[in-house]
Amino acid sequence: MTFSIHGLPVARGIAIGRAVLMGGRVDVAHYFIDPAQVDAEIARVREGRNAVIEEIHRLQHTISAMGKEAPHELSALLDVHLMLLQDEDLITGVKHWIRERLYNAEWALTTQLEQLSRQFDEMEDEYLRERKADLEQVAERILRYMKGVASPVAPTPRRKTQQDLLLDDSVDVPLVLVAHDLSPADMLQFKQSVFAGFVTDVGGRNSHTAIVARSMDIPAVVGARSASQLVRQDDWVIIDGDDGVLIVDPSPIILAEYGFKQRQAELERGRLARLRHTPAVTIDGLKVELLANIEMPEDAPAALEAGAVGVGLFRSEFLFMNRKGRLPDEDEQYEAYRRAVEGMQGLPVTIRTIDVGADKPLDDGHREEAHLNPALGLRAIRWSLADPAMFLTQLRAVLRAAAHGKVNLLIPMLAHASEIRQTLSLLDFARAELDNRGVAYGSMQVGAMIEIPAAALTLRTFLRYFDFLSIGTNDLIQYTLAIDRADESVAHLYDPLHPAVLQLVAQTIAECNAQGKGVSVCGEMAGDIGFTRLLLGLGLRSFSMHPAQILAVKQEVLRADTRRLEGWAQEVLAAEDPGKLLGQ
């Protein structure tokens, strides 16, 4: 039966495929059974395990059909899960709790999971310890099949449905991820995966997950509440990223309608692709710089393919994340930065020093839960200055990479003159260390991110020390409005068009232009075509965004006449409700 789940639209487009569940923990009932029910409860666990094994075999078949395009990591993960499912210690332990304690099947499974988890924790081998997470996922899969579902006498093959007649699932079946939540590290791996789109139970329009989804140009819906509970593994689903709707088990008519929308979107992408080699120049002849935001060196080819004239933001923190505390050393970082620089074939690359904390912890297991408000705590440059040895390692690596091309250094979350002086002093010290070692390095411009209101209000101090500024609108908005963009309960108050936010952005652009210093916007506003004309009218001539957004923004630039936009932009700045003038 067709039904829909409504959430928040965060990344445009349509995705049609089969659901792969990665939901939150299943609620487990705890009760005692009668001795006569023991065999039936054991059978429920065994049949749940067999169902999960069958599901993994189906996924393996799908991945095999993809050939070289399938990520090796996903195939290896499925192999590990199969191995754990076939480990008799799991089922033998569950049988013990059912027979000896008369626990119900779900209770017995979670009890055995806790026992095995403790054994994993005590293992000396780090690789084996990390398999605990895989064991938990395996148990979750079994629980999902057991919960509220009558166990079949034997697994039966799935019948061909009307949907299958429209979308042949024998080869190249698109997969759609349905999860409780996704971390930034999950998203980094997700961009290399087989998934065509995703839906999460939680999240706001401007959570980090939503931002990464938009930058990757994949259909996504967040805040869908109970999606991971209502959607079953392998269901046909449609993600409507335009309207924020997840349609489950769609009818043939609905499938045909959304298939048409999907084809129309592909045609529009084809039209935009023709602009790839067209210079970004406005109607009145002003050249606009369209740069790319990247996370890894391997993203450089996509930036060039999209027509970027450089990298405006290399998020170096992704080199540090999900490493279980083992931070990359100088040589590893240098090699990564060098590959990015050489990958851009002589175009400039702006490397931002590590920006972790708040919604970007280094590891999933090391979130800053001990702090009342991580967004206001030890993050970004504060984190770096608190660990000078780590920071110097990164600075030396960036300096060495600058010997291979044009590199700019960008410092995040500065607010105080003392932080500026300390940062620049450490940069000088890093140069001296390389001199003493006789290691070659290059010269580079140094810039600061304007993402704290205090920085925006003391621009002249910043411009005395830095060669350029980059406005990080994501954090600037959240700090100006005191809104946690990852908090669903207040996410509706996160407003890029709030008059205070626009004033800070406008003042920063105007002051940089007056002093002849470079200024760009590297936050979400840069890649949102709803803001392109306004930013051009305010005098911005450098935009940095994910490569997937460049062509759409370029189209807006080519249609713009800044002579007409300047007066209109001032009207927007003076308005009590600027959104009305932008049609938002």
N, C-alpha and C positions, 0 to 999 in steps of 0.2 A: 504494500500500500504506500502510495506517495505521500510524503509529508515534508514540511520545510521547517528549518530552524533559523531564527533570525539572530544576527550578531551585528558587528560593526564593520563596514567596508573599509579596508585599509590599503588594498592594492588592486588596481583595476584589472579586469579581464575575466575570462570564463575558463574554468578547468572542468573537464569531464573525465571521470575514471573510477576505478575501484578503490574503496577505502582501505587504508592500512592504519590500524589503531595503535596509538601510543598514548593512552589515557592516563589519568591519575589513579591512585590506589582505589581498588574496589572495596566497598563496604562489606565486611565479612560478618556473618551471623555466628554466634557462639551458643551452642546448645548441646545437650547430651542426647544420645540416641539409645534405642532399645537394643539389646544384644541381637535380636532377630534382624536388625537393619545393617549389621556390620558388613556383610557381603555386598549389599546394594550400595553402601557408601564407598567402599573400596572400588567397586565397578565405576562409580561416577568419576572418581579421580582418574582411573585408568582411561576411561573414554574421553575425559577432558584432555589428558596428555596426548592421546592418539589424534584428537581433533587438531591440536596445535601442531603436531608433527606433520599432519596432512596439509595444514595451512602453510607451513614453512616450505614444504616440497613444492607447493604451487608457486610461492614467491621465487624459489630457486629456478623453476621452469621459466618464469617471466624474465628473470635476470639473464638466464642463459640465452634466451631469444634475442636479448639486446646486444650480445657480443661484446666488443671492446668498449662500447659506450657505457656499460654498467660499471659502477665503482667497485673496485676490488674489496674495499672495506665492508660494504654491505653484504657481499657474498661470504666473506670470512666470518662476519657476525652471525649470519644464519647457520653456518657450520658449527660455531660454538654453541648456539642455542640447541641445535639438534643433539650435540654431544651431551649437554646437560640434561635434556629431556630423556635421553636413553640411559642415564646414570641410575642404576638400581638403588643407590643410597637414598635418592629422593622418594621413590615410591615405597621402598621398604620402611623408611621412617614414618611415612604417612600411615601405612598399614598398622604400624606399632601403636600410634596414637589413637587410631580408630578402634583397634581390638582391645588394647589394654586400658585406655581411659574413656572409651565410648564417646570420643569427640565426633562431632559431625565432620563431613569431608572437608569443608572450607577451613574450619578451625584446625583440623589436623594438618592440612597443607601449610597454613601460615605458621603453625608451631614448628613444623619440620624446617621451614624456611629460616626461622630464627635460629634454630640449632646449627644449621649448615652455615649461616652467615657468620656466627661466632667462630666457627672453624676457619672460614676464609680470613677473618680478621687476624687470626693468630698465625697465619702462614708467613714465613720469612720472605718467600719469593714475591716480588712486587707484582709481576704479571698475574700470578695466581690470585693474589689479593684482589686485583681489579676485576676478576671474574665474578665477584659477589654481585655486582650490578647486573650482570647477565643472568645470574640465577634469579634475582628478584624479578627481572622482566619475564623470564620463563614462567615463574609462579603466577605472575599477574595474568599472563595469557591463559593459563589453565583456569584460574579463578573466573575469568570473563566467560569462558565457555560453560562453566559449571553454574554460574549464578542465574537462577530463575529459568533454566532451560532443561526440559525433560531430556534425559540422556537417550539417544537413539539406540536401538538394538545393535546396529552396526552402521558404520559410516556409509552414507549413500552418495553417489556422484551427483553434483549439482546439475539440474536440468537447464537446458537452453531456455532463456527468457526472451521476451520481445525486445528487451534492450540489447541482448546479444546479437539479435538479427540486424540491429542498426549499427552496433559497434562490435565487430567480430573480436572476441577475446582470445583468439588462438595465438595471436602474435602482437607484440608491441602494445600491450594494454597500459594506458596511462594509469599511474598510481597517485592517489591523493592522500595526504597525511592528515589524520584527525588526532589531535593531541590535547592533553589538559593544558600544557604550556610548553614553550620552547625557549631555551636560553640562547644568548648570543653565540655561544660555542656550538649549540645544536644547529643554529642557522648557518654557521660557517661550513659545517659538514653538509647541511641540507642543500647548499648551492651546488654541490658536486654530485647530488643524488639523482634518483630516478623520478622523484616526485614532481608532478605538474602543478601543484598548489597545496595549500594547507588551511586547516581550520583549527582554532584553539578555543577551549572553554573560557579562558580568561584573557585579559589584555585590553588596552585602550587604543584609541586611534593613533596615539603618539608614543606608545610603548616602544622600547628598542626593537622588539620582535616585529612590530608593524613597520617601523622605519626600514629595517633590513629587507622586509618583504617588498616594500615599494621600490627600494633601490635595486632589487633583483628582478623587478618586473614580472613577478609571478602572482597569480590571483590568490588572494588571501582574505579570510574573514576571522576576526578575533572576537572575544567576548560572547561566544555562542553558548555560554553556560553549560548545558549538559550534553553537548554534542558527542563527546567521547563515551557517554553512557548510552545514548540512544542509537548511535550508528553501530552496526555490526561489521565485523571483519568481512571484507570482500563485497560489501554493498556497493551498488552503483550509486554514485553521488555526483552532483553538479555544484561547483563553487561559483557563485555569482559575486565577483569582487566589486562590481559596480554598485549593487544594491545591498550587499552584506547579507546574502541569503545562502544557506546550504540546503539543497533539495536532495532528499534521500529516496531511493527507489523510484526515479522519475518514469513517467509513462512514455511510450514512444512519441507521442505528440510533443511533450515537453522536451524530450531529447532532441527532436528534430528542430524545435524552435531555438534551443540554446546552441545546437550545432551550427545553425545559420549565423547566430550572433558571433560565435567563435571564428567562423570563416571571414566575417566582415572585419573583425579586429585584425586578422592576419593580413587582409588586403590593405588596411590602413598602415600597418607596419611596413608593408612593401612600398607604399607611397613615400613614407618617411625615409626609407633606406636610400632613396634617390638623392636625398639631401646630404649624404655622408661627406662628399667632397666639395660641397658648396661652402664658401667662406661665410662665417656668421657676421653679416653686415646689415645694419638697419636700413630702412628706406632712405633715410637722410645721410647715409654714408658713414656711420660710426661703426668701427670694428668692435666686436664683443668677443671676449675670451671665454670659451666653454671648456672647462677642465673636468677631469674625472676624479671621483673618490674611489679608492681601491683598498682592499684589505690584505691582499697577498701579492707577491711578485707575479704569480701566474695570472693575475687580473690585467696585466699590462696589455696583452694582445687585444682583449676585448675593448679596452680604452681606445687603442689605435683604430680598431675596426669601427668604432662608433664615431670617429672623427674628432676625438679630443685633441686639444693642442697642448696637452700636458697633464700632469697629475696635480690637482690642487689639494689633495688630502690622502696621504698614505697612512692608514690607521695601524700604527706599528704594534698596538696592543694585541692584535690577533696572533702575532708571533709568540706571545707570552702565555696565551690562554690554554687551559686544559692540559697542563704539563705536570700536574701533581707536585708543584713547588720547584720543579727543575727549570730554572729560567735559562733562556738561550744565552750562550756566552758571546764574547765580542766577535769571534770569527763567524759563528753561525748568523748573527745579525748582519754583519758586514756582507756576507754572501747573499743574504736575502735582499738587502737594500741595493747591492750592486746589480742583481738580476733585474730588479724593478727599473733601475736607472738605464741599464743597457736595453731592457725590453721596450722602453719608450723611445729608443732610437734618436737620441739627441734632444728630445723635448724635455722641459723642466719637470722635476719631481719634487713635490713638497712633502717632507716626512714629518709627521707629528710625533712628538715623543709620547711615550706610553701613557694612555688615558684609561686607567682602570678604577674600579670602585662603583658604588651605586648599582645601576642595572648591568654593569659589566665586570663581574668578579673574575679573578684569574681562573678559578676552578668552581665547578658546580657545588662541590662539597665545602667550599670556603667562602660562602656568602657572608656579608658583614652584618649578621643578625645581632651581633653584640652591641651594635650602635643604634641609637634611637632613629637617626636619620642619616643613612650612608651618603645621600646626595650632598650633605653639608659637611661630610667628614673628611677623612684622609684619602683623597682621590686625586687623580691626574698629577699636576705638578707638585702638589703637596706630598703625594706618595713618593714621587721621585726625589724630592729634596730631603725626605725623611730617610732615604737610603742612598747616600751619595755614591757609594761604590757601584751599585746597580746602575745609577744614572750616568756615571762617568763611562761605564762600559758601553751604554747605548750611544752616548755622544761620540766616543771614539769610533764606533762602528759607522755612524752616519758621516763623520768627517772623512773616513777612509773611502766610503762609497762616493763622496763628492769628487774624488779624483777621476771618476769614470764618466762624469757628465754634470749637467747643471742640477744642483740640489739646493733646495731651500729647507730650512729647519723651522718647524712651527711648534710653539710652546702652548699647551692648553691650560685653561682655568687660572690664569694669573689675575691677581687683584691688588697686590701690594707692591710698592716700589722696592721694598726689601726683598721680595721674592724675585723680582726682575734682576736686581743686582746679584743676588746669590746664583741665579741661573746662569747669567752671563759670565760670572766668575768661574763657575764650574766648566763652562765651555772653554774658557781660556786655559784652564788647568788641563783639560782633555787634550788641547792642542800641544801644550808643553809636554805632556806625557808621550805623545806620538813623536814629537821632536827628539826627545831623549832616546826613544827606541829606534829612531831613524826610519820611521814608517811614513810613507807618502800619504798625503791627504789633500783635499781640495778646499777652495774658498766657497763660501755660501752666504746667502742672505738669511737673516734670522727674523722671524715674525712671531706675533702673539695672537692668540685667539681672543676675541671679545665675546665672552659668554656669561660674564657676571656683570650686573648693573654697575657695580663699583668701577669696573674697568671702562665701561662705556662712558661713565661720567668723569673719568680722568684721562681722556684720550691724549691730551698734550704730553702728559708724563710718558705714556706708552710710545708715542711717536718720537720722543727724544732718544729712546733706546733702540727702537726696532725699525727695520727696513720696510715692513709691510704688516698689515693686519688682516685677519680673516674672521668674519662674524659667524660664530657657531649659533645659529638661531634656535636650535633645539633646546639647549641649556639656557640660553638667554631668555627665552620665553618662560621656561619653568621657574627660573630664579626671579624674574621680574614679577611674575604673577603668583609666586609661592604655590605652584601647582606641581605635584609629582605626576609626570606624564605617564608613568606606569601604573598609577592607581586608578582603577575603574571608577571609584566613587566620586572622583573630582576631575576625571579626564575631560568631561564636557566643558570645563572652565579653561582648558588649555586653548588659548586663542592667539594665533599669530597676528591677527589684525587688531589686537587691543591697541588703543591709541598710545599707551606708554611704550609698548614694544616697538611700534612703528617709529616713534620719536627717537628711540635709542638707535635703531638701525639707520634712520635717516641722518642723524647727527654724526654717526661714525663714518658713513660714506662721504658726507659733506666735508668733514674735517680732514680726512685723508686726501680727498681731491684738492682741497685748498693748499695742503702742504706738499702736494706732488708725491705722496706715498701710495703704493699699491694697496688696494682693498678688494676683498672678494667675500662672497657668502658661500659657506660650505655646508650649511645646515639644510634641513628639509625644504625650506622655502626656495632654495636655488633650483631644485629639480621639479618644483610644482608649477605647471604652466599657468595656474591661477594667479601666481604672483609675479610672473615674468615682466609684464608691462609695468607694474607698479615699481619694481626694483630698477628697471631701465629709466623710468621717469624720475627716480630719486638720484640718478647719476651712477648707478652700478654698471661697471663694464667687465666684470669678471665673475663668472658663476662656476661653482664646482659641485658636481653631482655624480651619481652612479652612471656608468656608461649607458645603461639602458634608458636613461632619461634625456640624454643629450639631444637626440634628433627631434624630439617633440618640442624641447625648449628652443632649439635652433629655428624651427618653423615659426615660433612666436616672434623670435628676434627678426627674422626676415620680413615679417609683416608689420613691424613696429616703426613708428616715426617718433623719435624722442622729442622733436620740437613740439609735437602735440601732447606728448605724455607728461612733460614737465609741469605744466599748469594743473593738469588733472591730478597728478601725484600730490601736489600741494593741497588740493581740495580734499583728497583722501586723508592727508595728515591732520587737517583741521577739523575733520568730521568727528562727531560724537560716536557714530556707528559706521566705521569705515567699510565694514562688510557689505553694506547696502550699495555702496558705489562700485564694488567689485562683483556684485551679484552673488554674494556668498551669505 
